[in-house]
């Protein structure tokens, strides 16, 4: 299973990877070469990402998550972007409660 990034994934990544930081810029540059290659088994909207590595360079060295934020609505939800070897690898949407997030929260509610 490899499919293009959905609008929700694209807009969420853009909301998290804003700014002039070199890591954010490098990860944004990877987005056109990134595909969704898996989904979380719990039913949440978390997605595994795979980048066509021969098309774009890795991001500079950085920690994981590469970016994270909370949502204002729903107030118990957060989002994190993980990388592997400098390439996008996971967009995780999670809940502080026991209920998984099964619908994409609106990126306009991301609070960094």
N, CA, C and O of each residue as an XYZ file, in Angstrom:
448
protein
N       0.846     -1.183      0.000
C       0.000      0.000      0.000
C       0.885      1.236      0.000
O       1.601      1.479      0.971
N       0.850      1.984     -1.019
C       1.520      3.282     -1.082
C       0.569      4.227     -1.793
O       0.173      3.993     -2.935
N       0.215      5.281     -1.113
C      -0.722      6.237     -1.694
C      -0.219      7.652     -1.453
O       0.525      7.892     -0.502
N      -0.617      8.587     -2.302
C      -0.201      9.975     -2.111
C      -0.698     10.514     -0.764
O      -1.639      9.984     -0.173
N      -0.045     11.573     -0.302
C      -0.496     12.213      0.924
C      -1.886     12.787      0.713
O      -2.154     13.436     -0.298
N      -2.760     12.548      1.666
C      -4.097     13.143      1.597
C      -3.982     14.630      1.911
O      -2.956     15.093      2.411
N      -5.029     15.361      1.618
C      -5.054     16.785      1.967
C      -4.840     16.979      3.461
O      -4.126     17.893      3.874
N      -5.458     16.118      4.278
C      -5.341     16.243      5.738
C      -3.894     16.055      6.205
O      -3.410     16.798      7.058
N      -3.217     15.064      5.644
C      -1.826     14.819      6.012
C      -0.957     15.986      5.554
O      -0.136     16.485      6.324
N      -1.128     16.421      4.316
C      -0.337     17.519      3.769
C      -0.498     18.785      4.599
O       0.493     19.409      4.978
N      -1.723     19.164      4.879
C      -1.984     20.403      5.623
C      -1.470     20.287      7.056
O      -0.961     21.262      7.607
N      -1.596     19.116      7.660
C      -1.095     18.918      9.021
C       0.427     19.025      9.048
O       0.982     19.679      9.931
N       1.107     18.397      8.097
C       2.568     18.509      8.026
C       2.986     19.961      7.816
O       3.927     20.432      8.456
N       2.304     20.667      6.936
C       2.626     22.074      6.701
C       2.446     22.903      7.975
O       3.247     23.797      8.248
N       1.407     22.615      8.749
C       1.174     23.355      9.990
C       2.274     23.099     11.012
O       2.641     23.997     11.769
N       2.799     21.884     11.036
C       3.853     21.535     11.993
C       5.239     21.998     11.555
O       6.083     22.312     12.394
N       5.471     22.039     10.272
C       6.810     22.308      9.755
C       6.957     23.728      9.236
O       7.640     23.964      8.240
N       6.318     24.670      9.910
C       6.416     26.075      9.519
C       7.739     26.656     10.000
O       8.433     26.063     10.825
N       8.067     27.807      9.477
C       9.251     28.519      9.945
C      10.467     28.277      9.083
O      10.443     27.487      8.139
N      11.543     28.986      9.436
C      12.757     28.982      8.640
C      13.809     27.994      9.138
O      14.913     27.952      8.596
N      13.493     27.208     10.146
C      14.471     26.257     10.675
C      14.896     25.295      9.567
O      14.044     24.810      8.823
N      16.198     25.007      9.439
C      16.668     24.129      8.358
C      16.022     22.740      8.352
O      15.784     22.178      7.283
N      15.739     22.184      9.524
C      15.100     20.867      9.570
C      13.685     20.952      9.004
O      13.288     20.116      8.193
N      12.931     21.952      9.426
C      11.566     22.116      8.911
C      11.568     22.292      7.400
O      10.759     21.684      6.699
N      12.473     23.123      6.900
C      12.554     23.355      5.461
C      12.888     22.085      4.698
O      12.298     21.811      3.652
N      13.827     21.313      5.214
C      14.218     20.066      4.549
C      13.067     19.060      4.553
O      12.848     18.362      3.562
N      12.337     18.985      5.656
C      11.212     18.046      5.734
C      10.060     18.496      4.839
O       9.390     17.658      4.235
N       9.819     19.792      4.743
C       8.801     20.289      3.811
C       9.178     19.928      2.373
O       8.311     19.573      1.574
N      10.472     20.019      2.041
C      10.925     19.694      0.685
C      10.709     18.221      0.356
O      10.613     17.858     -0.816
N      10.633     17.373      1.372
C      10.408     15.944      1.149
C       8.950     15.604      0.845
O       8.664     14.548      0.281
N       8.041     16.483      1.212
C       6.614     16.161      1.101
C       6.164     15.739     -0.295
O       5.381     14.795     -0.399
N       6.613     16.383     -1.375
C       6.166     15.932     -2.701
C       6.619     14.511     -3.054
O       6.063     13.883     -3.955
N       7.626     14.013     -2.343
C       8.187     12.689     -2.606
C       7.806     11.676     -1.526
O       8.420     10.615     -1.413
N       6.801     12.012     -0.747
C       6.387     11.184      0.388
C       5.054     10.518      0.091
O       4.150     11.119     -0.489
N       4.956      9.266      0.504
C       3.726      8.491      0.338
C       3.305      7.909      1.684
O       4.143      7.664      2.552
N       2.017      7.693      1.847
C       1.493      6.980      3.016
C       1.666      5.500      2.725
O       1.190      4.999      1.706
N       2.351      4.800      3.626
C       2.628      3.380      3.394
C       2.077      2.479      4.493
O       2.315      1.271      4.478
N       1.351      3.045      5.433
C       0.750      2.243      6.488
C      -0.118      3.096      7.384
O      -0.066      4.325      7.354
N      -0.915      2.411      8.182
C      -1.816      3.086      9.126
C      -1.752      2.366     10.463
O      -1.428      1.180     10.532
N      -2.059      3.084     11.500
C      -2.067      2.505     12.841
C      -3.187      1.472     12.942
O      -4.263      1.655     12.373
N      -2.932      0.410     13.654
C      -3.908     -0.657     13.803
C      -5.022     -0.372     14.790
O      -5.989     -1.130     14.853
N      -4.915      0.703     15.565
C      -5.937      0.976     16.592
C      -7.150      1.715     16.044
O      -8.144      1.887     16.750
N      -7.074      2.157     14.778
C      -8.194      2.881     14.193
C      -8.008      4.387     14.202
O      -8.866      5.114     13.703
N      -6.901      4.873     14.761
C      -6.651      6.310     14.752
C      -6.138      6.722     13.372
O      -5.937      5.873     12.504
N      -5.928      8.010     13.174
C      -5.528      8.511     11.863
C      -4.016      8.560     11.657
O      -3.558      9.059     10.629
N      -3.234      8.059     12.602
C      -1.783      8.025     12.467
C      -1.376      7.282     11.193
O      -1.947      6.244     10.859
N      -0.367      7.836     10.476
C       0.074      7.213      9.231
C       1.596      7.045      9.198
O       2.350      7.878      9.700
N       2.012      5.940      8.590
C       3.421      5.704      8.301
C       3.739      6.389      6.978
O       2.928      6.376      6.052
N       4.920      6.985      6.897
C       5.325      7.723      5.714
C       6.627      7.158      5.155
O       7.510      6.745      5.906
N       6.733      7.145      3.842
C       7.956      6.721      3.176
C       8.298      7.749      2.118
O       7.450      8.140      1.316
N       9.564      8.190      2.125
C      10.053      9.190      1.186
C      10.880      8.500      0.102
O      11.648      7.583      0.392
N      10.723      8.939     -1.138
C      11.572      8.479     -2.235
C      12.944      9.124     -2.023
O      13.191     10.240     -2.479
N      13.813      8.425     -1.340
C      15.088      8.986     -0.886
C      16.019      9.401     -2.017
O      16.891     10.246     -1.815
N      15.853      8.836     -3.175
C      16.720      9.220     -4.286
C      16.294     10.543     -4.922
O      16.967     11.034     -5.829
N      15.188     11.124     -4.461
C      14.657     12.359     -5.040
C      14.983     13.611     -4.235
O      14.891     14.724     -4.752
N      15.362     13.434     -2.971
C      15.521     14.591     -2.087
C      16.494     14.227     -0.963
O      16.515     13.082     -0.512
N      17.300     15.193     -0.506
C      18.264     14.884      0.552
C      17.602     14.772      1.927
O      16.483     15.246      2.119
N      18.291     14.145      2.880
C      17.760     14.058      4.241
C      17.833     15.406      4.942
O      18.587     16.290      4.535
N      17.063     15.548      5.972
C      17.123     16.744      6.822
C      18.415     16.711      7.632
O      18.969     15.638      7.870
N      18.898     17.878      8.057
C      20.065     17.903      8.945
C      19.774     17.122     10.230
O      18.617     16.861     10.561
N      20.812     16.765     10.929
C      20.663     16.012     12.186
C      19.708     16.732     13.133
O      19.747     17.955     13.270
N      18.849     15.947     13.785
C      17.850     16.500     14.709
C      17.334     15.377     15.589
O      17.602     14.203     15.331
N      16.597     15.733     16.622
C      15.998     14.745     17.506
C      14.626     14.309     17.008
O      14.121     14.811     16.004
N      14.038     13.370     17.728
C      12.675     12.907     17.438
C      11.816     13.102     18.667
O      12.279     12.809     19.769
N      10.597     13.577     18.540
C       9.975     13.937     17.272
C      10.641     15.174     16.665
O      11.196     16.012     17.375
N      10.574     15.266     15.344
C      11.149     16.416     14.649
C      10.303     17.657     14.883
O      10.816     18.776     14.853
N       9.016     17.464     15.114
C       8.094     18.561     15.431
C       6.922     17.969     16.202
O       6.532     16.823     15.980
N       6.371     18.761     17.106
C       5.184     18.319     17.840
C       4.371     19.522     18.268
O       4.883     20.638     18.359
N       3.093     19.280     18.531
C       2.172     20.344     18.930
C       0.931     19.727     19.552
O       0.683     18.526     19.441
N       0.167     20.576     20.204
C      -1.150     20.207     20.722
C      -2.204     20.856     19.850
O      -1.945     21.850     19.173
N      -3.378     20.291     19.875
C      -4.527     20.909     19.221
C      -5.321     21.673     20.268
O      -5.465     21.218     21.402
N      -5.828     22.821     19.890
C      -6.737     23.568     20.751
C      -8.088     22.848     20.781
O      -8.744     22.784     21.821
N      -8.495     22.307     19.624
C      -9.722     21.525     19.491
C      -9.381     20.294     18.669
O      -8.910     20.461     17.544
N      -9.582     19.074     19.140
C      -9.986     18.726     20.498
C      -8.828     18.968     21.464
O      -7.663     18.768     21.121
N      -9.163     19.391     22.647
C      -8.137     19.856     23.582
C      -7.273     18.751     24.159
O      -6.254     19.044     24.785
N      -7.635     17.511     23.975
C      -6.800     16.422     24.505
C      -5.982     15.732     23.422
O      -5.450     14.646     23.652
N      -5.871     16.353     22.231
C      -5.169     15.729     21.115
C      -3.846     16.426     20.827
O      -3.692     17.631     21.023
N      -2.899     15.623     20.355
C      -1.603     16.148     19.956
C      -1.167     15.519     18.647
O      -1.778     14.573     18.149
N      -0.097     16.069     18.109
C       0.421     15.579     16.832
C       1.946     15.650     16.868
O       2.522     16.605     17.389
N       2.587     14.631     16.313
C       4.046     14.577     16.260
C       4.483     14.061     14.894
O       3.826     13.209     14.296
N       5.601     14.592     14.415
C       6.232     14.122     13.178
C       7.542     13.466     13.562
O       8.379     14.071     14.232
N       7.714     12.224     13.134
C       8.946     11.490     13.388
C       9.690     11.275     12.078
O       9.096     11.246     11.000
N      10.996     11.127     12.199
C      11.828     10.861     11.036
C      12.709      9.642     11.308
O      12.895      9.225     12.451
N      13.238      9.092     10.232
C      14.224      8.020     10.327
C      15.321      8.357      9.325
O      15.056      8.517      8.134
N      16.534      8.460      9.807
C      17.678      8.803      8.961
C      17.483     10.127      8.225
O      17.989     10.301      7.117
N      16.746     11.066      8.840
C      16.541     12.378      8.236
C      15.372     12.470      7.281
O      15.190     13.497      6.628
N      14.573     11.415      7.186
C      13.422     11.389      6.281
C      12.125     11.202      7.064
O      12.088     10.493      8.070
N      11.063     11.848      6.587
C       9.749     11.679      7.207
C       9.415     10.197      7.319
O       9.605      9.439      6.369
N       8.910      9.781      8.501
C       8.573      8.366      8.668
C       7.232      8.125      9.347
O       6.639      7.061      9.169
N       6.739      9.092     10.123
C       5.498      8.867     10.864
C       4.845     10.195     11.205
O       5.514     11.124     11.657
N       3.557     10.283     10.991
C       2.744     11.407     11.459
C       1.762     10.822     12.450
O       0.811     10.138     12.072
N       2.000     11.097     13.717
C       1.200     10.502     14.786
C       0.236     11.522     15.370
O       0.634     12.594     15.825
N      -1.037     11.164     15.346
C      -2.084     11.945     15.995
C      -2.510     11.134     17.208
O      -2.876      9.967     17.074
N      -2.466     11.733     18.384
C      -2.749     10.963     19.594
C      -3.669     11.731     20.529
O      -3.867     12.939     20.394
N      -4.212     11.005     21.465
C      -5.123     11.568     22.447
C      -4.563     11.330     23.841
O      -4.004     10.270     24.121
N      -4.715     12.317     24.707
C      -4.308     12.161     26.099
C      -5.322     11.293     26.853
O      -5.023     10.790     27.936
N      -6.506     11.121     26.290
C      -7.508     10.240     26.892
C      -7.335      8.849     26.298
O      -6.419      8.620     25.509
N      -8.193      7.938     26.667
C      -8.078      6.562     26.175
C      -8.720      6.364     24.797
O      -8.591      5.292     24.205
N      -9.395      7.370     24.293
C     -10.073      7.248     22.996
C      -9.143      7.650     21.857
O      -8.567      8.737     21.901
N      -8.980      6.809     20.841
C      -8.137      7.198     19.705
C      -8.791      8.315     18.891
O     -10.015      8.439     18.859
N      -7.970      9.117     18.241
C      -8.452     10.174     17.347
C      -8.728      9.514     15.998
O      -7.797      9.098     15.308
N      -9.990      9.418     15.626
C     -10.365      8.702     14.401
C     -10.708      9.628     13.243
O     -10.906      9.163     12.121
N     -10.781     10.929     13.499
C     -10.996     11.922     12.447
C      -9.889     12.961     12.550
O      -9.476     13.326     13.651
N      -9.405     13.439     11.403
C      -8.325     14.411     11.420
C      -8.773     15.704     12.087
O      -9.744     16.318     11.644
N      -8.089     16.128     13.138
C      -8.380     17.460     13.698
C      -7.984     18.527     12.670
O      -7.090     18.313     11.851
N      -8.645     19.642     12.727
C      -8.348     20.711     11.781
C      -6.999     21.339     12.095
O      -6.754     21.743     13.232
N      -6.116     21.427     11.097
C      -4.787     21.985     11.318
C      -4.799     23.422     11.848
O      -3.840     23.853     12.489
N      -5.872     24.160     11.587
C      -5.914     25.538     12.093
C      -5.949     25.567     13.621
O      -5.739     26.619     14.226
N      -6.212     24.425     14.243
C      -6.243     24.363     15.697
C      -4.917     23.881     16.303
O      -4.831     23.662     17.512
N      -3.876     23.715     15.455
C      -2.559     23.326     15.962
C      -1.963     24.503     16.726
O      -1.950     25.634     16.240
N      -1.478     24.220     17.912
C      -0.833     25.238     18.749
C       0.567     24.783     19.082
O       0.755     23.836     19.847
N       1.544     25.450     18.514
C       2.952     25.068     18.699
C       3.554     25.772     19.865
O       4.730     25.572     20.167
